[in-house]
Amino acid sequence: MIYDIIGDIHGQVDKLLGLLDKLGYRHDGSSHIAPPNHKAIFVGDFIDRGDAQLETLGIVFDMIDNHQALGIMGNHEYNAIGYATTDDQGKRIYNPTPRQHETHQVFLEAVGEGSALHQHWLNRFFELPLWLELDGCLIIHACPDAKAMTNLMLCLHDNRLSPNDFKDLPKITHQNILKILTGVQAHLPDGVFIKDGLGHLRQDVRVKWWKDDLNQPIVKLSAASNCDLSTLPNDLVCPIDFTLGTDKPVIIGHYWLTGDPAPLSDQVICTDYSAGKDGYLTTYQFDTDNPRLSAENFVQFYG
């Protein structure tokens, strides 16, 4: 079996259609049909940014409903649920920054905030597991942290969140969800900050957890490509709370990579090459009969 593992789409339907065509998927009137011995796997982040939110969701979930694909939840689907859910004090579970709100507004305008269509898609997002363990590989949006995944299994149902329990989940559960959906962060010492792309000060730095040696200076481990790291001492090392939760190959999205696609390590592949901006929609073709990770197994479409 070959899994065509497709990265973050973010409403870029033309790139999605072009990639599916390039991979040999054909529409039969109901859904795109996979070539023999293939199945599509979507790594989440279907929504926000692009101008074809509903069209993208329709293609993805038609394929899931017709057993041509599987999909997992990305942080943008999780955030959509959290934005629409309030706790007992009337506070949103997810409170976006102005920049994040602007990004999510594209989805809200497409569905009509508070409408039946909005609720329909939130219900569909709840159907997405937080990760998939398939024959020979683990697929998760951002980070297979062992402790977070173990703790989450206590409250998940087939790796899925329950809409009935969501608003009552404790804070630590949401922290574990964010860790697997957004990645590992190192906390900087008091008085040390970096600036994000908008000039805001941050004291947490997203790191490349897939590196063999995490006891390196943060400037070498940083995965925060849009941040100014010039304020960091070159020799600053911070403790990083991460343990890899599997010995299988891991396929992720999320990280807005650029350049020629290649494995991040002997065990990790990223399929997000910035399709949501001006990059390529990317798939990694994982062959269960030949699981060794190789740059030759990437397929990309730009349009």
NORWOFEN-V316421 format. One record per backbone hydrogen bond with DSSP energy under -0.5 kcal/mol. CO is the residue of the C=O (numbers start at 1). NH is the residue of the N-H. If there is no record, write none. Layout:
BEGIN
CO_NH ; CO_NH
END
This chain:
BEGIN
1_3 ; 1_288 ; 2_4 ; 2_39 ; 3_5 ; 3_286 ; 4_6 ; 4_41 ; 5_284 ; 6_43 ; 9_12 ; 10_50 ; 11_13 ; 11_52 ; 12_16 ; 13_17 ; 14_18 ; 15_19 ; 16_20 ; 17_21 ; 18_22 ; 19_23 ; 20_24 ; 20_25 ; 21_24 ; 26_33 ; 31_28 ; 33_26 ; 35_38 ; 37_2 ; 39_4 ; 40_70 ; 41_6 ; 42_72 ; 45_9 ; 45_10 ; 46_11 ; 48_50 ; 52_56 ; 53_57 ; 54_58 ; 55_59 ; 56_60 ; 57_61 ; 58_62 ; 59_63 ; 60_64 ; 61_65 ; 62_66 ; 63_68 ; 63_69 ; 64_67 ; 68_40 ; 70_42 ; 71_129 ; 74_78 ; 75_79 ; 76_80 ; 77_81 ; 78_82 ; 79_83 ; 80_84 ; 82_85 ; 82_93 ; 82_94 ; 85_93 ; 87_90 ; 91_87 ; 93_95 ; 94_96 ; 97_101 ; 98_102 ; 99_103 ; 100_104 ; 101_105 ; 102_106 ; 103_49 ; 103_106 ; 104_107 ; 104_108 ; 105_109 ; 106_110 ; 107_111 ; 108_112 ; 108_113 ; 112_115 ; 115_119 ; 116_120 ; 117_121 ; 118_122 ; 119_123 ; 120_124 ; 121_125 ; 122_126 ; 123_127 ; 124_127 ; 125_128 ; 129_73 ; 130_141 ; 132_134 ; 132_139 ; 134_136 ; 134_137 ; 136_249 ; 137_134 ; 138_140 ; 138_251 ; 139_132 ; 141_253 ; 143_145 ; 144_245 ; 145_149 ; 146_150 ; 147_151 ; 148_152 ; 149_153 ; 151_154 ; 152_155 ; 152_156 ; 156_158 ; 157_160 ; 159_130 ; 160_157 ; 162_165 ; 162_166 ; 165_168 ; 166_169 ; 170_173 ; 170_174 ; 171_175 ; 172_176 ; 173_177 ; 174_178 ; 175_179 ; 176_180 ; 177_181 ; 178_182 ; 178_183 ; 179_183 ; 180_142 ; 180_143 ; 181_75 ; 184_207 ; 186_188 ; 186_205 ; 189_192 ; 194_202 ; 195_228 ; 196_199 ; 200_196 ; 202_194 ; 203_188 ; 205_186 ; 206_223 ; 206_224 ; 207_209 ; 208_211 ; 212_214 ; 217_220 ; 217_221 ; 218_222 ; 221_208 ; 223_225 ; 224_227 ; 227_229 ; 228_195 ; 229_232 ; 233_236 ; 236_218 ; 240_242 ; 243_146 ; 249_138 ; 250_269 ; 251_140 ; 252_271 ; 253_255 ; 267_250 ; 268_264 ; 268_265 ; 269_252 ; 271_273 ; 271_282 ; 272_257 ; 273_280 ; 274_277 ; 274_279 ; 280_273 ; 281_301 ; 282_7 ; 283_285 ; 283_299 ; 284_5 ; 284_286 ; 285_287 ; 286_3 ; 286_288 ; 287_290 ; 290_287 ; 294_297 ; 295_298 ; 297_285 ; 299_283 ; 301_281
END
